[in-house]
């Protein structure tokens, strides 16, 4: 996961380099090697904005030094797979 989280799929085919096996639940891909898989249906999406933070103790410049904020998703959980 360290590799997948540090490389952009726009720059290379990180899935093939990861040696992970892709499985599907309906049309949703997931990795067979995962310990837990949560399949969701997206209900809402919104880009986070600087002016929307209301907690004064959050150091926004430290957390987002380049000003690139996350995207917030709200989803309905459809399935959970747990490897035993």
Biotite code that builds the C-alpha atoms (Angstrom):
import biotite.structure as struc

atoms = struc.array([
    struc.Atom([0.000, 0.000, 0.000], chain_id="A", res_id=1, res_name="UNK", atom_name="CA", element="C"),
    struc.Atom([2.963, 2.312, 0.547], chain_id="A", res_id=2, res_name="UNK", atom_name="CA", element="C"),
    struc.Atom([3.770, 2.111, -3.157], chain_id="A", res_id=3, res_name="UNK", atom_name="CA", element="C"),
    struc.Atom([0.167, 2.645, -4.306], chain_id="A", res_id=4, res_name="UNK", atom_name="CA", element="C"),
    struc.Atom([-0.241, 5.666, -2.045], chain_id="A", res_id=5, res_name="UNK", atom_name="CA", element="C"),
    struc.Atom([2.897, 7.426, -3.277], chain_id="A", res_id=6, res_name="UNK", atom_name="CA", element="C"),
    struc.Atom([2.665, 6.950, -7.056], chain_id="A", res_id=7, res_name="UNK", atom_name="CA", element="C"),
    struc.Atom([0.051, 8.484, -9.346], chain_id="A", res_id=8, res_name="UNK", atom_name="CA", element="C"),
    struc.Atom([-1.818, 6.279, -11.776], chain_id="A", res_id=9, res_name="UNK", atom_name="CA", element="C"),
    struc.Atom([-1.553, 9.165, -14.230], chain_id="A", res_id=10, res_name="UNK", atom_name="CA", element="C"),
    struc.Atom([2.215, 8.689, -14.360], chain_id="A", res_id=11, res_name="UNK", atom_name="CA", element="C"),
    struc.Atom([2.451, 4.897, -14.607], chain_id="A", res_id=12, res_name="UNK", atom_name="CA", element="C"),
    struc.Atom([0.425, 1.681, -14.476], chain_id="A", res_id=13, res_name="UNK", atom_name="CA", element="C"),
    struc.Atom([0.855, 1.209, -10.757], chain_id="A", res_id=14, res_name="UNK", atom_name="CA", element="C"),
    struc.Atom([-1.689, -1.617, -10.560], chain_id="A", res_id=15, res_name="UNK", atom_name="CA", element="C"),
    struc.Atom([0.349, -3.927, -12.801], chain_id="A", res_id=16, res_name="UNK", atom_name="CA", element="C"),
    struc.Atom([3.546, -3.024, -10.919], chain_id="A", res_id=17, res_name="UNK", atom_name="CA", element="C"),
    struc.Atom([1.922, -3.804, -7.544], chain_id="A", res_id=18, res_name="UNK", atom_name="CA", element="C"),
    struc.Atom([1.527, -7.549, -8.271], chain_id="A", res_id=19, res_name="UNK", atom_name="CA", element="C"),
    struc.Atom([-1.977, -7.438, -6.762], chain_id="A", res_id=20, res_name="UNK", atom_name="CA", element="C"),
    struc.Atom([-4.906, -9.448, -8.156], chain_id="A", res_id=21, res_name="UNK", atom_name="CA", element="C"),
    struc.Atom([-7.969, -7.498, -9.271], chain_id="A", res_id=22, res_name="UNK", atom_name="CA", element="C"),
    struc.Atom([-11.369, -9.034, -8.515], chain_id="A", res_id=23, res_name="UNK", atom_name="CA", element="C"),
    struc.Atom([-14.813, -7.497, -9.120], chain_id="A", res_id=24, res_name="UNK", atom_name="CA", element="C"),
    struc.Atom([-18.073, -7.194, -7.246], chain_id="A", res_id=25, res_name="UNK", atom_name="CA", element="C"),
    struc.Atom([-20.507, -6.357, -10.041], chain_id="A", res_id=26, res_name="UNK", atom_name="CA", element="C"),
    struc.Atom([-18.478, -3.681, -11.864], chain_id="A", res_id=27, res_name="UNK", atom_name="CA", element="C"),
    struc.Atom([-16.488, -2.498, -8.842], chain_id="A", res_id=28, res_name="UNK", atom_name="CA", element="C"),
    struc.Atom([-12.826, -3.579, -8.778], chain_id="A", res_id=29, res_name="UNK", atom_name="CA", element="C"),
    struc.Atom([-10.999, -4.495, -5.588], chain_id="A", res_id=30, res_name="UNK", atom_name="CA", element="C"),
    struc.Atom([-7.817, -6.342, -4.648], chain_id="A", res_id=31, res_name="UNK", atom_name="CA", element="C"),
    struc.Atom([-8.130, -10.027, -3.758], chain_id="A", res_id=32, res_name="UNK", atom_name="CA", element="C"),
    struc.Atom([-5.228, -9.634, -1.295], chain_id="A", res_id=33, res_name="UNK", atom_name="CA", element="C"),
    struc.Atom([-7.058, -6.994, 0.778], chain_id="A", res_id=34, res_name="UNK", atom_name="CA", element="C"),
    struc.Atom([-7.927, -7.911, 4.371], chain_id="A", res_id=35, res_name="UNK", atom_name="CA", element="C"),
    struc.Atom([-11.082, -5.766, 4.268], chain_id="A", res_id=36, res_name="UNK", atom_name="CA", element="C"),
    struc.Atom([-12.989, -4.471, 1.247], chain_id="A", res_id=37, res_name="UNK", atom_name="CA", element="C"),
    struc.Atom([-15.846, -1.985, 1.539], chain_id="A", res_id=38, res_name="UNK", atom_name="CA", element="C"),
    struc.Atom([-17.964, -1.627, -1.606], chain_id="A", res_id=39, res_name="UNK", atom_name="CA", element="C"),
    struc.Atom([-19.856, 1.674, -1.647], chain_id="A", res_id=40, res_name="UNK", atom_name="CA", element="C"),
    struc.Atom([-22.255, 3.629, -3.824], chain_id="A", res_id=41, res_name="UNK", atom_name="CA", element="C"),
    struc.Atom([-21.329, 7.303, -4.017], chain_id="A", res_id=42, res_name="UNK", atom_name="CA", element="C"),
    struc.Atom([-24.157, 9.596, -2.929], chain_id="A", res_id=43, res_name="UNK", atom_name="CA", element="C"),
    struc.Atom([-22.445, 12.988, -2.713], chain_id="A", res_id=44, res_name="UNK", atom_name="CA", element="C"),
    struc.Atom([-19.134, 14.562, -3.727], chain_id="A", res_id=45, res_name="UNK", atom_name="CA", element="C"),
    struc.Atom([-17.675, 17.986, -2.931], chain_id="A", res_id=46, res_name="UNK", atom_name="CA", element="C"),
    struc.Atom([-14.228, 19.530, -3.149], chain_id="A", res_id=47, res_name="UNK", atom_name="CA", element="C"),
    struc.Atom([-12.996, 20.798, 0.222], chain_id="A", res_id=48, res_name="UNK", atom_name="CA", element="C"),
    struc.Atom([-12.298, 24.553, 0.383], chain_id="A", res_id=49, res_name="UNK", atom_name="CA", element="C"),
    struc.Atom([-10.076, 26.631, 2.665], chain_id="A", res_id=50, res_name="UNK", atom_name="CA", element="C"),
    struc.Atom([-12.964, 28.880, 3.738], chain_id="A", res_id=51, res_name="UNK", atom_name="CA", element="C"),
    struc.Atom([-15.103, 25.909, 4.813], chain_id="A", res_id=52, res_name="UNK", atom_name="CA", element="C"),
    struc.Atom([-12.809, 24.880, 7.700], chain_id="A", res_id=53, res_name="UNK", atom_name="CA", element="C"),
    struc.Atom([-14.380, 25.978, 10.988], chain_id="A", res_id=54, res_name="UNK", atom_name="CA", element="C"),
    struc.Atom([-11.935, 24.406, 13.470], chain_id="A", res_id=55, res_name="UNK", atom_name="CA", element="C"),
    struc.Atom([-9.414, 27.121, 14.276], chain_id="A", res_id=56, res_name="UNK", atom_name="CA", element="C"),
    struc.Atom([-6.882, 24.639, 15.657], chain_id="A", res_id=57, res_name="UNK", atom_name="CA", element="C"),
    struc.Atom([-6.450, 22.981, 12.234], chain_id="A", res_id=58, res_name="UNK", atom_name="CA", element="C"),
    struc.Atom([-3.150, 24.131, 10.712], chain_id="A", res_id=59, res_name="UNK", atom_name="CA", element="C"),
    struc.Atom([-4.325, 24.250, 7.104], chain_id="A", res_id=60, res_name="UNK", atom_name="CA", element="C"),
    struc.Atom([-0.975, 25.428, 5.728], chain_id="A", res_id=61, res_name="UNK", atom_name="CA", element="C"),
    struc.Atom([0.756, 22.480, 7.403], chain_id="A", res_id=62, res_name="UNK", atom_name="CA", element="C"),
    struc.Atom([-1.842, 19.913, 6.322], chain_id="A", res_id=63, res_name="UNK", atom_name="CA", element="C"),
    struc.Atom([-2.199, 21.267, 2.775], chain_id="A", res_id=64, res_name="UNK", atom_name="CA", element="C"),
    struc.Atom([1.057, 23.128, 2.045], chain_id="A", res_id=65, res_name="UNK", atom_name="CA", element="C"),
    struc.Atom([0.360, 23.280, -1.687], chain_id="A", res_id=66, res_name="UNK", atom_name="CA", element="C"),
    struc.Atom([-3.289, 24.288, -1.217], chain_id="A", res_id=67, res_name="UNK", atom_name="CA", element="C"),
    struc.Atom([-4.509, 21.071, -2.855], chain_id="A", res_id=68, res_name="UNK", atom_name="CA", element="C"),
    struc.Atom([-7.449, 19.949, -0.746], chain_id="A", res_id=69, res_name="UNK", atom_name="CA", element="C"),
    struc.Atom([-9.087, 16.533, -0.603], chain_id="A", res_id=70, res_name="UNK", atom_name="CA", element="C"),
    struc.Atom([-12.423, 15.683, -2.160], chain_id="A", res_id=71, res_name="UNK", atom_name="CA", element="C"),
    struc.Atom([-15.138, 14.697, 0.311], chain_id="A", res_id=72, res_name="UNK", atom_name="CA", element="C"),
    struc.Atom([-17.389, 11.739, -0.505], chain_id="A", res_id=73, res_name="UNK", atom_name="CA", element="C"),
    struc.Atom([-20.501, 10.507, 1.256], chain_id="A", res_id=74, res_name="UNK", atom_name="CA", element="C"),
    struc.Atom([-21.408, 6.948, 0.341], chain_id="A", res_id=75, res_name="UNK", atom_name="CA", element="C"),
    struc.Atom([-23.776, 4.113, 1.116], chain_id="A", res_id=76, res_name="UNK", atom_name="CA", element="C"),
    struc.Atom([-22.050, 0.861, 2.087], chain_id="A", res_id=77, res_name="UNK", atom_name="CA", element="C"),
    struc.Atom([-23.309, -1.939, -0.164], chain_id="A", res_id=78, res_name="UNK", atom_name="CA", element="C"),
    struc.Atom([-20.996, -4.859, 0.770], chain_id="A", res_id=79, res_name="UNK", atom_name="CA", element="C"),
    struc.Atom([-18.138, -5.628, 3.150], chain_id="A", res_id=80, res_name="UNK", atom_name="CA", element="C"),
    struc.Atom([-15.681, -8.476, 2.544], chain_id="A", res_id=81, res_name="UNK", atom_name="CA", element="C"),
    struc.Atom([-13.403, -9.551, 5.396], chain_id="A", res_id=82, res_name="UNK", atom_name="CA", element="C"),
    struc.Atom([-10.614, -12.027, 4.783], chain_id="A", res_id=83, res_name="UNK", atom_name="CA", element="C"),
    struc.Atom([-10.238, -14.566, 7.580], chain_id="A", res_id=84, res_name="UNK", atom_name="CA", element="C"),
])
